[in-house]
Amino acid sequence: SQTIHQWPATLVQPVGSPLSLECTVEGTSNPNLYWYRQAAGRGLQLLFYSVGIGQISSEVPQNLSASRPQDRQFILSSKKLLLSDSGFYLCAWSVGGGGRGPASYEQYFGPGTRLTVT
Amino acid sequence: GEDVEQSLFLSVREGDSSVINCTYTDSSSTYLYWYKQEPGAGLQLLTYIFSNMDMKQDQRLTVLLNKKDKHLSLRIADTQTGDSAIYFCAERGSGNTGKLIFGQGTTLQVKP
């Protein structure tokens, strides 16, 4: 069966410090991968998605970047954190290959990382 | 463009029915989804509906789709305190990227 891991679960970082959040998926290959941010009391904002190794699409201009060094590894980074980067970061995966059925669009979410920038 | 709208908050008493509403803009959406997020956790898929269906029932959950009005609703029968969570509706994004467009989420509060 497939599982998705995120770490760390919580993180408190000062403004201006770097960031690295990691997400890994097990039990599937060539997944589509996604990073979302959920600010307090607000909905989900898609930050990045990836359909393959080294292929990253950014949805919104921001202080963050993403990388996919391996098929099932997705990393969210920043060189210098801002206060506005605080939030709950969720990684998700879906079946790759652009299929037509609902399962190809169903997204499976990790447990999330709570980031507080102080 | 693609946009999904939901009301932000709903409060019901335990045992009552809850109805969470959602509107979307992309008339070409073929699948629409309902996700549940419990406090401090990721999202879990509750159910989905194909656009050629008007209704789908799954135990206590009933999804109604009005494609003409681009309106989707989720009815939870006999709502329990364990149903308290944020509920997100989502539609498929365009292209083959697997993107979903999520609404803002509706916080459901169930009072005992």
Interface residues (C-beta under 8 A of the other chain):
Chain A: N32 Y34 R42 G43 L44 L46 Y49 V51 S57 L90 A92 S94 V95 G96 G97 G98 R100 P102 S104 Y105 E106 Q107 Y108 F109 G110 P111 G112 R114
Chain B: T30 Y31 Y33 G40 A41 G42 L43 Q44 L45 Y48 F50 F88 R92 G95 N96 T97 G98 K99 L100 F102 G103 Q104 G105
